[in-house]
């Protein structure tokens, strides 16, 4: 599998060079130090491409948004110097479907690539904890029995309702598991359906909620 890598920060570059050595023969990495011109073109060529992008690039979101707009199968793993991702919700909104830091090893990097390749999202444990804290803070301060249906039914900023009510009970369960990063096969095992059926339910959920990816789904559910 070819992975495009866009790195600006020297610290991140040193981390990647050391980490990628452990994955030689498993993945082929195509390194770029710019997110413009040829880099952009290369990211658009594959029908399903995964890219690793240094979040130190200024206005990186213009690049990720343009790429996904042109090719909805493009996916991005963000790399930063901090264990927890600053402005995590903003990153999800801008198509960063996974986050790893220079503190993570090659095993974590391989997990992130595998997750995105399986149409999942990937966050290390620190960021999962951060996401849980965001959900608790924004939607469940005084409600221990808070669930995804109640959270998603709240009004978004500007008065627009998330149309979560359109989902069936089974789709609500699948929706929750999708935002938690489970693969289609894992969800199928949990709810007792086939992977194909989960794929179809995911498509239905995306269509009903007007989203194109898990990162967009996660952002919409949270907000």
Beta strands, then each sheet from edge to edge (+ up, - down):
strand 1: 2-6
strand 2: 28-32
strand 3: 50-54
strand 4: 75-80
strand 5: 96-101
strand 6: 122-123
sheet 1: 2+ 1+ 3+ 4+ 5+ 6+
end
